[in-house]
Amino acid sequence: RGGFYVLLFYVITIGAEAQREVFQVTMQLDNYRKE
């Protein structure tokens, strides 16, 4: 049962990291289009 929470923690952490990566790339593309 403890493993489930560890897995959940990893999913949330990795998901947050991926979201931040995508956000940064999106911002860069947005700036690129404006120029």
C-alpha distance matrix in Angstrom:
0.0 3.8 5.4 5.5 7.3 9.3 10.3 11.3 13.2 15.0 16.0 17.4 19.2 20.6 21.6 23.5 25.2 26.3 27.6 29.6 31.1 32.1 33.6 35.7 37.0 37.9 39.8 41.6 42.6 43.8 46.0 47.3 48.5 50.3 52.5
3.8 0.0 3.8 5.4 5.5 6.6 8.9 10.1 11.0 12.8 14.6 15.8 16.9 18.7 20.2 21.6 23.1 24.7 26.0 27.6 29.2 30.6 31.9 33.7 35.3 36.4 38.0 39.8 41.1 42.3 44.2 45.6 47.0 48.8 50.8
5.4 3.8 0.0 3.8 5.5 5.0 6.1 8.5 9.8 10.6 12.3 14.3 15.3 16.4 18.0 19.9 21.1 22.3 24.1 25.8 27.0 28.4 30.0 31.8 33.0 34.3 36.2 37.7 38.9 40.3 42.3 43.4 44.8 46.8 48.7
5.5 5.4 3.8 0.0 3.8 5.5 5.1 6.1 8.6 9.9 10.6 12.3 14.2 15.4 16.2 18.3 20.0 20.9 22.2 24.4 25.8 26.7 28.3 30.4 31.6 32.5 34.5 36.3 37.2 38.5 40.7 41.9 43.1 45.0 47.1
7.3 5.5 5.5 3.8 0.0 3.8 5.4 4.9 6.0 8.6 9.8 10.5 12.1 14.1 15.0 16.4 18.3 19.8 20.8 22.6 24.3 25.5 26.7 28.7 30.3 31.2 32.8 34.8 36.0 37.1 39.0 40.5 41.8 43.5 45.6
9.3 6.6 5.0 5.5 3.8 0.0 3.8 5.4 5.0 6.3 8.7 10.0 10.5 12.2 14.0 15.4 16.5 18.2 19.8 21.3 22.7 24.3 25.7 27.3 28.8 30.1 31.7 33.3 34.7 36.1 37.8 39.2 40.7 42.5 44.4
10.3 8.9 6.1 5.1 5.4 3.8 0.0 3.8 5.4 5.1 6.2 8.7 9.9 10.5 12.0 14.2 15.4 16.3 18.1 20.0 21.1 22.3 24.1 25.9 27.0 28.2 30.2 31.7 32.8 34.3 36.3 37.4 38.7 40.7 42.7
11.3 10.1 8.5 6.1 4.9 5.4 3.8 0.0 3.8 5.5 5.1 6.2 8.6 10.0 10.4 12.3 14.3 15.3 16.3 18.4 20.0 20.9 22.3 24.5 25.8 26.6 28.5 30.4 31.4 32.5 34.7 36.1 37.2 39.0 41.2
13.2 11.0 9.8 8.6 6.0 5.0 5.4 3.8 0.0 3.8 5.5 5.2 6.1 8.5 9.8 10.6 12.3 14.2 15.3 16.7 18.5 20.0 21.0 22.8 24.6 25.7 27.1 28.9 30.4 31.5 33.3 34.8 36.3 37.9 39.9
15.0 12.8 10.6 9.9 8.6 6.3 5.1 5.5 3.8 0.0 3.8 5.5 5.1 5.9 8.2 9.8 10.5 12.0 13.9 15.4 16.5 18.1 19.7 21.2 22.6 24.1 25.8 27.2 28.6 30.1 31.8 33.0 34.6 36.5 38.3
16.0 14.6 12.3 10.6 9.8 8.7 6.2 5.1 5.5 3.8 0.0 3.8 5.5 5.3 5.8 8.5 9.9 10.4 11.9 14.2 15.3 16.2 17.9 20.0 21.0 22.1 24.1 25.8 26.7 28.1 30.2 31.3 32.6 34.6 36.6
17.4 15.8 14.3 12.3 10.5 10.0 8.7 6.2 5.2 5.5 3.8 0.0 3.8 5.6 5.0 6.1 8.6 9.9 10.4 12.3 14.3 15.3 16.2 18.4 20.1 20.8 22.4 24.4 25.7 26.6 28.6 30.2 31.4 33.0 35.2
19.2 16.9 15.3 14.2 12.1 10.5 9.9 8.6 6.1 5.1 5.5 3.8 0.0 3.8 5.4 5.2 6.3 8.7 9.9 10.8 12.6 14.4 15.4 16.9 18.7 20.1 21.3 23.0 24.7 25.9 27.4 28.9 30.6 32.2 34.0
20.6 18.7 16.4 15.4 14.1 12.2 10.5 10.0 8.5 5.9 5.3 5.6 3.8 0.0 3.8 5.4 5.1 6.1 8.5 9.9 10.6 12.3 14.1 15.5 16.7 18.3 20.0 21.3 22.6 24.3 26.0 27.1 28.7 30.7 32.4
21.6 20.2 18.0 16.2 15.0 14.0 12.0 10.4 9.8 8.2 5.8 5.0 5.4 3.8 0.0 3.8 5.4 5.2 6.1 8.7 9.9 10.5 12.1 14.3 15.5 16.3 18.3 20.1 21.0 22.3 24.4 25.7 26.9 28.8 30.9
23.5 21.6 19.9 18.3 16.4 15.4 14.2 12.3 10.6 9.8 8.5 6.1 5.2 5.4 3.8 0.0 3.8 5.5 5.1 6.2 8.7 9.9 10.4 12.4 14.4 15.2 16.5 18.5 20.0 20.9 22.7 24.4 25.8 27.3 29.3
25.2 23.1 21.1 20.0 18.3 16.5 15.4 14.3 12.3 10.5 9.9 8.6 6.3 5.1 5.4 3.8 0.0 3.8 5.4 5.2 6.3 8.7 9.9 10.8 12.6 14.3 15.5 16.8 18.6 20.1 21.5 22.8 24.7 26.3 27.9
26.3 24.7 22.3 20.9 19.8 18.2 16.3 15.3 14.2 12.0 10.4 9.9 8.7 6.1 5.2 5.5 3.8 0.0 3.8 5.4 5.1 6.2 8.5 10.0 10.7 12.2 14.3 15.5 16.6 18.3 20.2 21.1 22.6 24.7 26.4
27.6 26.0 24.1 22.2 20.8 19.8 18.1 16.3 15.3 13.9 11.9 10.4 9.9 8.5 6.1 5.1 5.4 3.8 0.0 3.8 5.4 5.1 6.1 8.7 10.0 10.4 12.3 14.3 15.3 16.3 18.4 19.9 21.1 22.8 24.9
29.6 27.6 25.8 24.4 22.6 21.3 20.0 18.4 16.7 15.4 14.2 12.3 10.8 9.9 8.7 6.2 5.2 5.4 3.8 0.0 3.8 5.5 5.0 6.2 8.7 9.8 10.5 12.4 14.3 15.2 16.6 18.3 20.1 21.4 23.3
31.1 29.2 27.0 25.8 24.3 22.7 21.1 20.0 18.5 16.5 15.3 14.3 12.6 10.6 9.9 8.7 6.3 5.1 5.4 3.8 0.0 3.8 5.4 5.3 6.3 8.6 10.0 10.8 12.4 14.3 15.6 16.6 18.6 20.4 21.9
32.1 30.6 28.4 26.7 25.5 24.3 22.3 20.9 20.0 18.1 16.2 15.3 14.4 12.3 10.5 9.9 8.7 6.2 5.1 5.5 3.8 0.0 3.8 5.5 5.2 6.1 8.6 9.9 10.5 12.2 14.3 15.2 16.5 18.6 20.5
33.6 31.9 30.0 28.3 26.7 25.7 24.1 22.3 21.0 19.7 17.9 16.2 15.4 14.1 12.1 10.4 9.9 8.5 6.1 5.0 5.4 3.8 0.0 3.8 5.5 5.1 6.2 8.7 9.9 10.5 12.4 14.2 15.4 16.8 19.0
35.7 33.7 31.8 30.4 28.7 27.3 25.9 24.5 22.8 21.2 20.0 18.4 16.9 15.5 14.3 12.4 10.8 10.0 8.7 6.2 5.3 5.5 3.8 0.0 3.8 5.4 5.1 6.2 8.7 9.8 10.7 12.3 14.4 15.7 17.2
37.0 35.3 33.0 31.6 30.3 28.8 27.0 25.8 24.6 22.6 21.0 20.1 18.7 16.7 15.5 14.4 12.6 10.7 10.0 8.7 6.3 5.2 5.5 3.8 0.0 3.8 5.4 5.1 6.2 8.6 9.9 10.4 12.4 14.5 15.8
37.9 36.4 34.3 32.5 31.2 30.1 28.2 26.6 25.7 24.1 22.1 20.8 20.1 18.3 16.3 15.2 14.3 12.2 10.4 9.8 8.6 6.1 5.1 5.4 3.8 0.0 3.8 5.4 5.1 6.1 8.7 9.8 10.6 12.6 14.8
39.8 38.0 36.2 34.5 32.8 31.7 30.2 28.5 27.1 25.8 24.1 22.4 21.3 20.0 18.3 16.5 15.5 14.3 12.3 10.5 10.0 8.6 6.2 5.1 5.4 3.8 0.0 3.8 5.5 5.0 6.3 8.6 10.0 10.9 12.9
41.6 39.8 37.7 36.3 34.8 33.3 31.7 30.4 28.9 27.2 25.8 24.4 23.0 21.3 20.1 18.5 16.8 15.5 14.3 12.4 10.8 9.9 8.7 6.2 5.1 5.4 3.8 0.0 3.8 5.4 5.2 6.1 8.7 10.1 11.1
42.6 41.1 38.9 37.2 36.0 34.7 32.8 31.4 30.4 28.6 26.7 25.7 24.7 22.6 21.0 20.0 18.6 16.6 15.3 14.3 12.4 10.5 9.9 8.7 6.2 5.1 5.5 3.8 0.0 3.8 5.5 4.9 6.2 8.8 10.3
43.8 42.3 40.3 38.5 37.1 36.1 34.3 32.5 31.5 30.1 28.1 26.6 25.9 24.3 22.3 20.9 20.1 18.3 16.3 15.2 14.3 12.2 10.5 9.8 8.6 6.1 5.0 5.4 3.8 0.0 3.8 5.4 5.3 6.5 9.2
46.0 44.2 42.3 40.7 39.0 37.8 36.3 34.7 33.3 31.8 30.2 28.6 27.4 26.0 24.4 22.7 21.5 20.2 18.4 16.6 15.6 14.3 12.4 10.7 9.9 8.7 6.3 5.2 5.5 3.8 0.0 3.8 5.5 5.3 6.8
47.3 45.6 43.4 41.9 40.5 39.2 37.4 36.1 34.8 33.0 31.3 30.2 28.9 27.1 25.7 24.4 22.8 21.1 19.9 18.3 16.6 15.2 14.2 12.3 10.4 9.8 8.6 6.1 4.9 5.4 3.8 0.0 3.8 5.5 5.6
48.5 47.0 44.8 43.1 41.8 40.7 38.7 37.2 36.3 34.6 32.6 31.4 30.6 28.7 26.9 25.8 24.7 22.6 21.1 20.1 18.6 16.5 15.4 14.4 12.4 10.6 10.0 8.7 6.2 5.3 5.5 3.8 0.0 3.8 5.6
50.3 48.8 46.8 45.0 43.5 42.5 40.7 39.0 37.9 36.5 34.6 33.0 32.2 30.7 28.8 27.3 26.3 24.7 22.8 21.4 20.4 18.6 16.8 15.7 14.5 12.6 10.9 10.1 8.8 6.5 5.3 5.5 3.8 0.0 3.8
52.5 50.8 48.7 47.1 45.6 44.4 42.7 41.2 39.9 38.3 36.6 35.2 34.0 32.4 30.9 29.3 27.9 26.4 24.9 23.3 21.9 20.5 19.0 17.2 15.8 14.8 12.9 11.1 10.3 9.2 6.8 5.6 5.6 3.8 0.0
